[in-house]
Amino acid sequence: MDKNVYGSLISRLRQNNNMTTQELANILLIAPDKLMRVEAGEEILTDSELTLCANVLDASSAALRKGEYRPRTTAAELEESLGKFQELYKAAAKSEAAILDMLQELNPSERYRGRYLDEQTATRTAGFAIYDSLTADYVRDEKGEPLMYATAKEAFQAVKELEEKYEQEKTASENVTESVATDITDEISADSENTPDITDEPDLEQTAGIKM
């Protein structure tokens, strides 16, 4: 039979909340006998049962799963933590942006450049994008949004790959143009070789004079 590490903690939290085994079992939609076996460590709860149990006992489900107790995080606490995280991310991203600029100064590219976009819209978050100097616009995805990268490292790598592809396409185009120009020059040369030199033709006046 499966064992658990949270049974005794559930029992203690249930009693701290002045709940009977029957009451908690009813909320979890399980038999009281099963809950008794769970609290004895002899049976496990399903993921949904454990999550519901943690919510009822005002505990963190992740901690409860490990047999540890932590108060359940409230929505307000989550929002505050998210705000702090966003501020830390922005500060770190701006530092990365400065490093990215330095790297691009040391390794200049002809067409593409990574940039940090601080503006956050309904469809995208702040991050790193690739500016295309040839089109005077950002490289965009299929939805028309700037193609975003989470880190400066990813953006710098993307710039290198796009620039390498651009150089290859440009070289191929130049080779085609040179080849066409060479073919045209060769055709002109061949035509001029096959054209009779008018200086080799007999003088018509002299010919006419001899006959007379």
Backbone as ProteinMPNN parsed JSONL, in Angstrom:
{"seq_chain_A": "MDKNVYGSLISRLRQNNNMTTQELANILLIAPDKLMRVEAGEEILTDSELTLCANVLDASSAALRKGEYRPRTTAAELEESLGKFQELYKAAAKSEAAILDMLQELNPSERYRGRYLDEQTATRTAGFAIYDSLTADYVRDEKGEPLMYATAKEAFQAVKELEEKYEQEKTASENVTESVATDITDEISADSENTPDITDEPDLEQTAGIKM", "coords_chain_A": {"N_chain_A": [[0.846, -1.2, 0.0], [0.466, 2.271, -0.745], [2.423, 4.838, 0.792], [2.418, 7.965, 2.621], [3.757, 11.278, 3.276], [2.492, 13.269, 4.466], [0.327, 12.805, 6.088], [0.188, 12.95, 9.013], [0.54, 15.68, 9.341], [-1.714, 16.732, 8.067], [-3.642, 15.759, 9.812], [-2.982, 17.208, 12.165], [-3.329, 19.892, 11.293], [-6.038, 19.801, 10.672], [-7.2, 19.419, 13.166], [-6.336, 21.767, 14.387], [-7.925, 23.538, 13.067], [-10.329, 22.975, 14.138], [-11.892, 20.88, 13.069], [-13.684, 17.912, 12.354], [-12.945, 14.482, 11.511], [-14.955, 13.484, 9.904], [-16.114, 15.829, 8.868], [-14.035, 17.0, 7.315], [-13.61, 14.912, 5.508], [-16.049, 14.89, 4.179], [-15.919, 17.32, 2.802], [-13.796, 16.81, 1.097], [-14.89, 14.868, -0.401], [-14.55, 12.137, 0.103], [-14.412, 8.924, 1.724], [-14.732, 8.745, 5.306], [-13.183, 6.715, 6.465], [-11.12, 6.429, 4.614], [-9.836, 8.891, 4.876], [-8.919, 8.66, 7.467], [-7.018, 6.651, 7.105], [-5.301, 8.023, 5.439], [-4.404, 10.056, 7.184], [-3.024, 8.469, 8.885], [-0.905, 7.855, 7.393], [-1.022, 5.789, 5.646], [-2.278, 5.76, 3.215], [-2.666, 7.514, 0.095], [-3.626, 10.776, -1.109], [-5.347, 11.889, -4.068], [-4.067, 14.16, -6.602], [-5.872, 16.309, -7.004], [-7.478, 16.03, -4.715], [-5.593, 16.475, -2.704], [-4.832, 19.11, -3.24], [-7.267, 20.453, -2.786], [-7.597, 19.832, -0.092], [-5.407, 21.19, 1.02], [-6.173, 23.838, 0.469], [-8.475, 24.064, 2.019], [-7.399, 23.793, 4.567], [-5.874, 26.001, 4.682], [-3.215, 25.986, 3.678], [-0.075, 25.702, 1.912], [-0.169, 23.881, -1.011], [1.997, 22.766, -2.359], [3.958, 22.658, -0.367], [2.648, 21.079, 1.532], [2.487, 18.654, 0.201], [5.047, 17.739, 0.512], [5.095, 17.168, 3.134], [5.409, 19.382, 4.683], [4.695, 22.536, 6.266], [3.35, 25.546, 5.07], [1.903, 28.736, 5.003], [-0.895, 29.328, 2.88], [-0.484, 31.121, -0.117], [-1.793, 34.299, -0.663], [-3.928, 36.065, -3.037], [-3.315, 38.752, -3.101], [-0.733, 38.77, -2.083], [0.559, 37.307, -4.053], [0.269, 39.054, -6.216], [1.764, 41.216, -5.3], [4.29, 40.018, -5.12], [4.669, 39.406, -7.786], [4.823, 41.961, -8.883], [7.212, 42.888, -7.705], [8.957, 41.061, -8.828], [8.765, 41.749, -11.534], [9.891, 44.304, -11.501], [12.502, 43.688, -10.734], [13.187, 42.134, -12.921], [13.083, 44.01, -14.998], [15.172, 45.719, -14.245], [17.337, 43.957, -14.423], [17.141, 43.316, -17.131], [17.685, 45.769, -18.346], [20.332, 46.066, -17.658], [21.364, 43.917, -19.062], [20.764, 44.846, -21.592], [22.551, 46.955, -21.869], [24.952, 45.551, -21.899], [24.519, 44.076, -24.205], [24.545, 46.124, -26.142], [27.228, 46.885, -25.953], [28.511, 44.546, -26.852], [27.61, 44.508, -29.483], [28.773, 46.773, -30.468], [31.386, 45.996, -30.485], [31.209, 43.902, -32.228], [30.145, 44.732, -34.923], [27.277, 44.722, -37.077], [25.917, 44.587, -40.396], [23.226, 44.818, -41.123], [21.294, 43.968, -39.111], [20.271, 44.541, -35.664], [20.198, 44.064, -32.188], [17.752, 45.132, -29.836], [16.454, 46.504, -26.776], [13.138, 46.393, -25.837], [11.157, 48.246, -23.909], [8.499, 48.766, -23.702], [5.355, 47.48, -22.827], [2.716, 45.62, -24.086], [-0.74, 44.607, -24.714], [-0.465, 42.238, -26.0], [2.149, 41.41, -25.856], [5.122, 41.104, -23.807], [7.696, 43.085, -22.189], [11.001, 42.984, -23.591], [13.673, 41.652, -25.646], [14.232, 42.654, -28.963], [14.711, 42.45, -32.585], [16.1, 44.764, -34.696], [15.699, 45.758, -38.041], [17.655, 47.328, -40.222], [17.468, 47.61, -42.949], [14.796, 47.461, -43.702], [13.867, 49.3, -41.99], [12.426, 48.616, -39.689], [11.165, 46.386, -37.099], [12.048, 42.909, -36.893], [9.458, 40.733, -37.475], [6.86, 38.495, -36.209], [4.508, 35.91, -37.317], [2.132, 37.067, -36.601], [2.5, 39.699, -36.845], [3.703, 41.006, -34.791], [6.615, 42.33, -33.081], [9.349, 40.121, -33.109], [10.198, 38.561, -30.189], [12.714, 38.158, -27.66], [13.756, 36.572, -24.659], [16.153, 37.017, -23.326], [19.239, 38.919, -23.529], [21.316, 37.47, -24.561], [20.073, 35.533, -26.185], [18.963, 37.233, -28.094], [21.273, 38.392, -29.213], [22.45, 36.152, -30.378], [20.495, 35.57, -32.252], [20.703, 37.817, -33.9], [23.249, 37.382, -34.992], [22.773, 35.037, -36.477], [20.794, 35.872, -38.299], [22.191, 37.881, -39.628], [24.267, 36.433, -40.769], [22.802, 34.82, -42.548], [21.802, 36.823, -44.19], [24.177, 37.832, -45.337], [24.964, 35.6, -46.789], [22.872, 35.392, -48.652], [23.182, 37.827, -49.956], [25.724, 37.552, -51.091], [25.228, 35.422, -52.819], [23.413, 36.646, -54.549], [25.032, 38.651, -55.658], [26.863, 37.068, -56.997], [25.229, 35.904, -58.932], [24.491, 38.185, -60.408], [27.006, 38.997, -61.34], [27.639, 36.809, -62.885], [25.673, 36.926, -64.884], [26.343, 39.372, -66.065], [28.872, 38.748, -67.05], [28.207, 36.793, -68.951], [26.743, 38.328, -70.757], [28.743, 40.084, -71.638], [30.465, 38.268, -72.85], [28.834, 37.409, -74.946], [28.598, 39.75, -76.442], [31.247, 40.101, -77.198], [31.605, 37.828, -78.761], [29.833, 38.327, -80.849], [30.994, 40.574, -82.005], [33.303, 39.506, -83.011], [32.358, 37.938, -85.033], [31.387, 39.787, -86.826], [31.795, 41.217, -89.995], [34.747, 42.983, -91.015], [34.589, 46.149, -92.27], [36.647, 47.376, -93.497], [37.987, 45.505, -94.887], [36.584, 45.114, -97.156], [36.422, 45.45, -100.756], [37.265, 48.486, -102.445], [34.653, 50.251, -103.759], [34.599, 52.292, -105.643], [37.072, 52.123, -106.817], [36.889, 49.633, -107.945], [34.845, 50.036, -109.76], [36.136, 51.823, -111.459], [38.14, 50.303, -112.653], [36.7, 48.62, -114.207], [35.654, 50.343, -116.059]], "CA_chain_A": [[0.0, 0.0, 0.0], [1.246, 3.501, -0.838], [2.592, 5.627, 2.01], [2.542, 9.398, 2.376], [4.549, 11.991, 4.291], [1.718, 14.434, 4.904], [-0.841, 12.399, 6.872], [0.185, 13.49, 10.374], [0.394, 17.135, 9.236], [-3.137, 16.976, 7.785], [-4.361, 15.522, 11.07], [-2.724, 18.323, 13.081], [-3.969, 21.097, 10.757], [-7.491, 19.609, 10.801], [-7.56, 19.657, 14.57], [-6.126, 23.194, 14.658], [-9.061, 24.252, 12.477], [-11.535, 22.484, 14.827], [-12.681, 20.083, 12.139], [-13.687, 16.48, 12.614], [-12.588, 13.653, 10.356], [-16.139, 13.4, 9.059], [-16.302, 17.113, 8.175], [-13.025, 17.155, 6.265], [-13.861, 13.883, 4.498], [-17.199, 15.329, 3.377], [-15.455, 18.387, 1.906], [-12.916, 16.2, 0.088], [-15.709, 13.87, -1.108], [-13.985, 10.802, 0.307], [-14.95, 8.254, 2.911], [-13.975, 9.036, 6.532], [-12.179, 5.667, 6.679], [-9.96, 6.735, 3.775], [-9.129, 10.012, 5.488], [-8.211, 8.133, 8.645], [-5.825, 5.947, 6.614], [-4.399, 9.074, 4.95], [-3.773, 10.706, 8.335], [-2.113, 7.482, 9.486], [0.217, 7.695, 6.474], [-1.157, 4.501, 4.986], [-2.887, 5.929, 1.895], [-2.375, 8.83, -0.472], [-4.7, 11.516, -1.755], [-5.07, 12.273, -5.454], [-3.58, 15.54, -6.703], [-6.979, 17.243, -6.795], [-7.878, 15.922, -3.304], [-4.56, 17.1, -1.888], [-4.92, 20.555, -3.459], [-8.46, 20.911, -2.086], [-7.315, 19.712, 1.337], [-4.509, 22.29, 1.372], [-6.95, 25.077, 0.447], [-9.372, 24.058, 3.182], [-6.587, 23.949, 5.776], [-5.103, 27.234, 4.501], [-1.804, 25.597, 3.589], [0.488, 25.604, 0.568], [-0.269, 22.5, -1.484], [3.344, 22.288, -2.696], [4.627, 22.327, 0.894], [1.924, 19.964, 2.153], [2.856, 17.44, -0.525], [6.339, 17.304, 1.061], [4.972, 16.987, 4.571], [5.809, 20.626, 5.331], [3.612, 23.518, 6.341], [3.534, 26.952, 4.747], [0.587, 29.326, 4.757], [-1.26, 29.48, 1.481], [-0.229, 32.466, -0.626], [-3.021, 34.983, -1.068], [-3.865, 36.734, -4.335], [-2.627, 40.037, -2.903], [0.701, 38.47, -1.935], [1.041, 36.915, -5.381], [0.352, 40.264, -7.031], [2.909, 41.996, -4.81], [5.509, 39.3, -5.517], [4.816, 39.553, -9.232], [5.291, 43.332, -9.116], [8.631, 42.942, -7.347], [9.695, 40.292, -9.824], [8.806, 42.536, -12.766], [10.869, 45.371, -11.305], [13.832, 43.063, -10.776], [13.436, 41.71, -14.302], [13.367, 45.198, -15.795], [16.517, 46.185, -13.891], [18.29, 43.002, -15.005], [17.063, 43.426, -18.588], [18.379, 46.985, -18.763], [21.771, 45.758, -17.558], [21.665, 43.061, -20.215], [20.697, 45.679, -22.794], [23.807, 47.693, -21.943], [25.971, 44.578, -22.315], [24.236, 43.767, -25.615], [25.038, 47.254, -26.938], [28.695, 46.802, -25.975], [28.879, 43.425, -27.721], [27.33, 44.864, -30.871], [29.777, 47.758, -30.878], [32.618, 45.241, -30.75], [30.942, 43.024, -33.366], [29.104, 45.442, -35.689], [26.633, 44.018, -38.185], [25.529, 45.499, -41.474], [21.778, 45.001, -41.294], [20.46, 43.723, -37.938], [20.775, 44.967, -34.362], [19.314, 43.749, -31.08], [17.341, 46.272, -29.02], [15.557, 46.2, -25.674], [11.865, 47.104, -25.911], [10.617, 48.345, -22.56], [7.054, 48.914, -23.756], [4.585, 46.248, -22.688], [1.38, 45.775, -24.662], [-1.676, 43.547, -24.346], [-0.097, 40.99, -26.681], [3.547, 41.029, -25.624], [5.799, 41.676, -22.654], [8.971, 43.728, -22.513], [12.057, 42.024, -23.897], [14.637, 42.018, -26.672], [13.76, 42.495, -30.343], [15.743, 42.624, -33.605], [15.78, 45.853, -35.623], [16.201, 45.546, -39.401], [17.936, 48.653, -40.775], [17.126, 47.636, -44.37], [13.36, 47.745, -43.798], [13.564, 50.324, -40.973], [11.368, 48.063, -38.84], [11.589, 45.215, -36.348], [11.733, 41.594, -37.434], [8.161, 40.426, -36.882], [6.367, 37.13, -36.326], [3.387, 35.752, -38.24], [1.021, 37.903, -36.15], [2.859, 41.085, -37.07], [4.325, 41.554, -33.588], [8.067, 42.162, -33.066], [9.819, 38.826, -32.606], [10.794, 38.9, -28.901], [13.602, 37.211, -26.996], [13.727, 36.814, -23.218], [17.453, 37.459, -22.839], [20.119, 39.577, -24.489], [22.119, 36.42, -25.2], [19.269, 34.963, -27.271], [18.84, 38.257, -29.138], [22.568, 38.526, -29.865], [22.618, 34.967, -31.219], [19.57, 35.729, -33.379], [21.303, 38.818, -34.786], [24.35, 36.733, -35.713], [22.22, 34.093, -37.444], [20.132, 36.638, -39.36], [23.225, 38.584, -40.384], [24.959, 35.416, -41.565], [21.896, 34.46, -43.639], [21.755, 37.976, -45.095], [25.45, 37.874, -46.067], [24.946, 34.502, -47.761], [21.944, 35.755, -49.73], [23.77, 38.937, -50.707], [26.82, 36.992, -51.877], [24.63, 34.633, -53.906], [22.845, 37.601, -55.499], [26.144, 39.295, -56.36], [27.441, 36.076, -57.911], [24.311, 35.777, -60.07], [24.62, 39.411, -61.2], [28.312, 38.956, -62.001], [27.588, 35.76, -63.907], [24.87, 37.445, -65.99], [27.131, 40.413, -66.723], [29.938, 38.066, -67.787], [27.596, 36.143, -70.106], [26.406, 39.372, -71.729], [30.016, 40.554, -72.202], [30.965, 37.227, -73.752], [28.007, 37.414, -76.153], [28.971, 40.926, -77.22], [32.566, 39.824, -77.777], [31.439, 36.829, -79.821], [29.172, 38.983, -81.973], [31.935, 41.484, -82.681], [34.27, 38.69, -83.751], [31.696, 37.417, -86.236], [30.986, 40.892, -87.697], [32.863, 41.48, -91.0], [35.424, 44.282, -90.947], [34.288, 46.834, -93.541], [37.906, 47.831, -94.127], [38.466, 44.431, -95.741], [35.787, 45.073, -98.379], [37.052, 46.176, -101.873], [36.784, 49.846, -102.671], [33.69, 50.182, -104.856], [34.95, 53.261, -106.689], [38.208, 51.556, -107.556], [36.37, 48.498, -108.735], [34.098, 50.618, -110.874], [37.089, 52.459, -112.37], [38.829, 49.265, -113.417], [35.774, 48.097, -115.205], [35.499, 51.34, -117.093]], "C_chain_A": [[0.879, 1.246, 0.0], [1.276, 4.226, 0.497], [2.634, 7.103, 1.644], [3.33, 10.04, 3.513], [3.763, 13.149, 4.891], [0.543, 14.084, 5.824], [-0.907, 13.02, 8.255], [0.01, 15.005, 10.369], [-1.063, 17.495, 8.956], [-3.956, 16.809, 9.061], [-4.195, 16.696, 12.028], [-3.424, 19.593, 12.623], [-5.495, 21.004, 10.87], [-7.944, 19.918, 12.229], [-7.374, 21.128, 14.943], [-7.282, 24.036, 14.122], [-10.402, 23.773, 13.052], [-12.478, 21.738, 13.882], [-12.6, 18.619, 12.535], [-13.265, 15.733, 11.351], [-13.741, 13.584, 9.373], [-16.314, 14.678, 8.239], [-15.302, 17.288, 7.035], [-13.241, 16.146, 5.148], [-15.018, 14.292, 3.594], [-16.771, 16.398, 2.366], [-14.618, 17.804, 0.771], [-13.641, 15.153, -0.753], [-15.067, 12.486, -1.077], [-14.597, 10.204, 1.573], [-14.106, 8.607, 4.132], [-12.89, 7.992, 6.804], [-10.924, 5.929, 5.841], [-9.156, 7.867, 4.385], [-8.353, 9.555, 6.711], [-6.935, 7.411, 8.216], [-4.793, 6.945, 6.076], [-3.656, 9.712, 6.115], [-2.816, 9.764, 9.061], [-0.9, 7.231, 8.595], [0.146, 6.448, 5.642], [-1.751, 4.604, 3.576], [-2.615, 7.343, 1.403], [-3.65, 9.461, -1.023], [-4.338, 11.752, -3.215], [-4.608, 13.729, -5.469], [-4.692, 16.546, -6.426], [-7.451, 17.225, -5.346], [-6.88, 16.625, -2.398], [-4.606, 18.621, -2.021], [-6.117, 21.14, -2.713], [-8.237, 20.887, -0.576], [-6.429, 20.861, 1.807], [-5.265, 23.616, 1.423], [-7.859, 25.175, 1.675], [-8.594, 24.33, 4.465], [-5.675, 25.177, 5.712], [-3.601, 26.965, 4.496], [-1.374, 25.583, 2.131], [0.445, 24.151, 0.129], [1.102, 21.921, -1.82], [4.1, 21.873, -1.441], [3.974, 21.115, 1.546], [2.298, 18.641, 1.515], [4.174, 16.857, 0.007], [6.293, 17.057, 2.561], [5.399, 18.207, 5.352], [4.632, 21.592, 5.351], [4.117, 24.904, 5.968], [2.16, 27.533, 4.509], [0.338, 29.48, 3.268], [-1.049, 30.934, 1.058], [-1.532, 33.084, -1.101], [-2.824, 35.66, -2.422], [-3.104, 38.052, -4.219], [-1.12, 39.827, -2.786], [1.308, 38.077, -3.279], [1.235, 38.136, -6.273], [1.542, 41.121, -6.614], [4.227, 41.343, -5.233], [5.763, 39.443, -7.01], [5.331, 40.94, -9.58], [6.77, 43.478, -8.823], [9.476, 42.199, -8.372], [9.843, 41.072, -11.123], [9.823, 43.668, -12.667], [12.289, 44.828, -11.371], [14.185, 42.655, -12.2], [13.807, 42.905, -15.176], [14.779, 45.714, -15.527], [17.574, 45.274, -14.511], [18.325, 43.118, -16.518], [17.797, 44.66, -19.088], [19.893, 46.804, -18.67], [22.208, 44.892, -18.734], [21.674, 43.873, -21.503], [21.992, 46.466, -22.976], [24.938, 46.775, -22.408], [25.794, 44.224, -23.79], [24.751, 44.866, -26.528], [26.559, 47.216, -27.058], [29.162, 45.699, -26.912], [28.688, 43.784, -29.189], [28.264, 45.954, -31.373], [31.082, 47.055, -31.228], [32.458, 44.332, -31.966], [29.839, 43.649, -34.225], [28.558, 44.59, -36.837], [26.119, 45.041, -39.186], [24.044, 45.822, -41.462], [20.984, 44.934, -39.978], [21.127, 44.207, -36.643], [19.732, 44.637, -33.281], [19.014, 44.995, -30.253], [16.407, 45.808, -27.907], [14.304, 47.053, -25.801], [11.209, 47.082, -24.535], [9.095, 48.405, -22.558], [6.373, 47.554, -23.676], [3.176, 46.499, -23.208], [0.497, 44.613, -24.209], [-1.272, 42.204, -24.933], [1.36, 40.579, -26.478], [4.093, 41.721, -24.384], [7.079, 42.355, -23.11], [10.029, 42.657, -22.759], [12.961, 42.548, -24.999], [14.085, 41.696, -28.064], [14.915, 42.762, -31.3], [15.297, 43.704, -34.583], [16.475, 45.607, -36.949], [16.394, 46.919, -40.051], [17.554, 48.754, -42.253], [15.655, 47.994, -44.574], [12.93, 48.838, -42.832], [12.407, 49.873, -40.087], [11.932, 46.864, -38.078], [11.255, 43.938, -37.107], [10.477, 41.113, -36.722], [7.758, 38.962, -37.09], [5.153, 37.086, -37.245], [2.171, 36.603, -37.853], [1.31, 39.395, -36.345], [3.472, 41.764, -35.865], [5.849, 41.407, -33.691], [8.453, 40.819, -32.466], [10.642, 39.078, -31.349], [11.664, 37.759, -28.374], [13.702, 37.584, -25.525], [15.038, 37.387, -22.703], [18.261, 38.122, -23.951], [20.964, 38.543, -25.237], [21.375, 35.815, -26.382], [19.151, 35.958, -28.427], [20.148, 38.401, -29.916], [22.824, 37.348, -30.806], [21.725, 35.061, -32.448], [20.108, 36.736, -34.383], [22.401, 38.179, -35.624], [23.82, 35.798, -36.802], [21.553, 34.825, -38.61], [21.152, 37.341, -40.241], [23.986, 37.612, -41.284], [24.112, 34.998, -42.773], [21.837, 35.581, -44.675], [23.017, 38.056, -45.941], [25.493, 36.783, -47.13], [24.043, 34.835, -48.947], [22.519, 36.864, -50.593], [24.895, 38.44, -51.61], [26.29, 36.202, -53.063], [24.056, 35.553, -54.966], [23.93, 38.284, -56.311], [26.774, 38.347, -57.365], [26.571, 35.901, -59.149], [24.439, 36.983, -60.986], [25.924, 39.407, -61.988], [28.313, 37.942, -63.127], [26.81, 36.242, -65.132], [25.65, 38.49, -66.773], [28.244, 39.793, -67.568], [29.396, 37.42, -69.055], [27.279, 37.172, -71.194], [27.671, 39.888, -72.416], [30.572, 39.555, -73.196], [30.166, 37.211, -75.054], [28.366, 38.59, -77.049], [30.31, 40.695, -77.917], [32.446, 38.847, -78.932], [30.804, 37.449, -81.058], [30.142, 39.871, -82.737], [32.98, 40.708, -83.461], [33.657, 38.195, -85.057], [31.268, 38.515, -87.202], [32.102, 41.198, -88.698], [33.439, 42.882, -90.826], [35.247, 44.989, -92.286], [35.55, 47.311, -94.243], [38.451, 46.78, -95.072], [37.682, 44.361, -97.051], [36.503, 45.849, -99.502], [36.426, 47.542, -102.066], [35.894, 49.847, -103.918], [34.066, 51.117, -105.996], [36.109, 52.731, -107.545], [37.76, 50.411, -108.461], [35.64, 49.014, -109.968], [35.042, 51.228, -111.894], [37.798, 51.446, -113.226], [37.942, 48.764, -114.536], [35.598, 49.083, -116.357], [36.784, 51.416, -117.908]], "O_chain_A": [[1.915, 1.279, 0.664], [0.294, 4.234, 1.239], [2.861, 7.451, 0.486], [3.543, 9.436, 4.564], [4.279, 13.912, 5.708], [-0.162, 14.98, 6.288], [-1.943, 13.563, 8.639], [-0.597, 15.561, 11.283], [-1.592, 18.446, 9.533], [-4.845, 17.608, 9.354], [-5.168, 17.133, 12.64], [-4.036, 20.297, 13.426], [-6.164, 22.004, 11.131], [-8.948, 20.596, 12.448], [-8.154, 21.677, 15.721], [-7.582, 25.107, 14.649], [-11.467, 24.11, 12.534], [-13.692, 21.941, 13.898], [-11.56, 18.149, 12.998], [-13.238, 16.301, 10.26], [-13.538, 13.621, 8.159], [-16.625, 14.616, 7.05], [-15.674, 17.676, 5.928], [-13.078, 16.475, 3.973], [-14.974, 14.068, 2.384], [-17.208, 16.382, 1.215], [-14.715, 18.246, -0.373], [-13.075, 14.614, -1.705], [-15.041, 11.766, -2.075], [-15.216, 10.903, 2.376], [-12.89, 8.755, 4.014], [-11.815, 8.321, 7.306], [-9.806, 5.684, 6.293], [-7.926, 7.813, 4.41], [-7.241, 10.026, 6.954], [-5.898, 7.533, 8.868], [-3.587, 6.754, 6.227], [-2.439, 9.893, 6.061], [-1.909, 10.209, 9.765], [0.017, 6.5, 8.969], [1.124, 6.07, 4.997], [-1.725, 3.629, 2.826], [-2.366, 8.252, 2.194], [-4.615, 8.773, -1.354], [-3.159, 11.809, -3.563], [-4.741, 14.442, -4.475], [-4.486, 17.521, -5.702], [-7.788, 18.272, -4.793], [-7.267, 17.291, -1.437], [-4.438, 19.339, -1.035], [-6.007, 22.193, -2.084], [-8.639, 21.809, 0.132], [-6.669, 21.44, 2.867], [-5.029, 24.43, 2.316], [-7.989, 26.237, 2.285], [-9.086, 25.026, 5.353], [-4.816, 25.37, 6.572], [-2.828, 27.614, 5.201], [-2.203, 25.466, 1.229], [0.968, 23.279, 0.823], [1.351, 20.736, -1.599], [4.801, 20.861, -1.439], [4.662, 20.23, 2.054], [2.413, 17.625, 2.199], [4.393, 15.646, -0.04], [7.315, 16.774, 3.186], [5.718, 18.11, 6.537], [3.699, 21.477, 4.556], [5.142, 25.376, 6.46], [1.324, 26.891, 3.874], [1.263, 29.733, 2.495], [-1.396, 31.86, 1.791], [-2.285, 32.465, -1.853], [-1.697, 35.81, -2.894], [-2.348, 38.425, -5.115], [-0.33, 40.605, -3.322], [2.43, 38.466, -3.602], [2.228, 38.244, -6.993], [2.242, 41.681, -7.457], [5.162, 42.027, -5.65], [6.904, 39.58, -7.451], [6.175, 41.089, -10.464], [7.504, 44.108, -9.585], [10.565, 42.642, -8.739], [10.907, 41.065, -11.743], [10.532, 43.959, -13.63], [13.169, 45.432, -11.985], [15.326, 42.805, -12.636], [14.726, 42.828, -15.991], [15.495, 46.099, -16.452], [18.575, 45.744, -15.052], [19.39, 43.032, -17.13], [18.455, 44.616, -20.128], [20.642, 47.324, -19.497], [23.27, 45.101, -19.321], [22.485, 43.627, -22.396], [22.475, 46.627, -24.097], [25.778, 47.176, -23.213], [26.767, 44.088, -24.531], [25.332, 44.581, -27.575], [27.113, 47.481, -28.125], [30.104, 45.893, -27.68], [29.5, 43.415, -30.037], [28.518, 46.049, -32.573], [31.794, 47.462, -32.146], [33.432, 44.023, -32.652], [28.716, 43.144, -34.248], [29.293, 43.838, -37.477], [25.915, 46.21, -38.857], [23.642, 46.949, -41.752], [20.096, 45.757, -39.756], [22.351, 44.276, -36.535], [18.541, 44.902, -33.45], [19.9, 45.812, -29.998], [15.662, 44.843, -28.072], [14.382, 48.28, -25.865], [10.765, 46.037, -24.059], [8.463, 48.129, -21.538], [6.757, 46.606, -24.361], [2.524, 47.469, -22.821], [0.918, 43.755, -23.434], [-1.68, 41.155, -24.435], [1.754, 39.491, -26.898], [3.603, 42.77, -23.965], [7.495, 42.222, -24.261], [9.959, 41.561, -22.202], [13.006, 43.751, -25.254], [13.546, 40.615, -28.304], [15.972, 43.241, -30.888], [14.251, 43.582, -35.22], [17.664, 45.292, -36.999], [15.422, 47.593, -40.39], [17.339, 49.855, -42.76], [15.307, 48.732, -45.496], [11.774, 49.261, -42.841], [11.515, 50.66, -39.773], [13.029, 46.388, -38.371], [10.291, 43.896, -37.872], [10.436, 41.088, -35.492], [8.234, 38.288, -38.003], [4.803, 38.084, -37.874], [1.285, 36.832, -38.676], [0.47, 40.243, -36.047], [3.737, 42.965, -35.899], [6.331, 40.465, -34.32], [7.93, 40.431, -31.421], [11.679, 39.737, -31.419], [11.395, 36.58, -28.603], [13.731, 38.764, -25.179], [15.04, 38.16, -21.745], [18.008, 37.92, -25.138], [21.286, 38.729, -26.411], [21.953, 35.606, -27.448], [19.229, 35.575, -29.594], [20.132, 38.518, -31.141], [23.355, 37.528, -31.902], [22.129, 34.687, -33.549], [19.982, 36.532, -35.59], [22.477, 38.408, -36.832], [24.349, 35.769, -37.913], [21.726, 34.445, -39.769], [20.996, 37.391, -41.461], [24.308, 37.938, -42.426], [24.63, 34.842, -43.879], [21.824, 35.327, -45.88], [22.938, 38.322, -47.141], [25.993, 37.001, -48.234], [24.401, 34.592, -50.1], [22.366, 36.851, -51.815], [25.003, 38.861, -52.761], [26.82, 36.292, -54.17], [24.191, 35.28, -56.159], [23.775, 38.479, -57.517], [27.172, 38.76, -58.454], [27.075, 35.767, -60.263], [24.49, 36.831, -62.206], [25.946, 39.768, -63.164], [28.902, 38.168, -64.185], [27.219, 36.007, -66.269], [25.623, 38.496, -68.004], [28.524, 40.26, -68.673], [30.029, 37.482, -70.108], [27.507, 36.935, -72.38], [27.678, 40.105, -73.627], [31.085, 39.93, -74.251], [30.729, 37.027, -76.133], [28.432, 38.448, -78.27], [30.482, 41.052, -79.083], [33.102, 39.009, -79.961], [31.189, 37.135, -82.184], [30.117, 39.917, -83.967], [33.492, 41.199, -84.467], [34.352, 38.052, -86.063], [30.821, 38.205, -88.306], [33.243, 41.417, -88.291], [32.719, 43.836, -90.53], [35.699, 44.493, -93.318], [35.531, 47.615, -95.436], [39.263, 47.08, -95.947], [38.07, 43.629, -97.961], [37.151, 46.851, -99.198], [35.224, 47.731, -101.877], [36.343, 49.483, -105.005], [33.88, 50.788, -107.168], [36.135, 52.859, -108.769], [38.217, 50.27, -109.595], [35.802, 48.491, -111.07], [34.772, 51.156, -113.093], [38.038, 51.693, -114.408], [38.389, 48.52, -115.657], [35.413, 48.675, -117.504], [36.873, 52.206, -118.847]]}, "name": "protein", "num_of_chains": 1, "seq": "MDKNVYGSLISRLRQNNNMTTQELANILLIAPDKLMRVEAGEEILTDSELTLCANVLDASSAALRKGEYRPRTTAAELEESLGKFQELYKAAAKSEAAILDMLQELNPSERYRGRYLDEQTATRTAGFAIYDSLTADYVRDEKGEPLMYATAKEAFQAVKELEEKYEQEKTASENVTESVATDITDEISADSENTPDITDEPDLEQTAGIKM"}
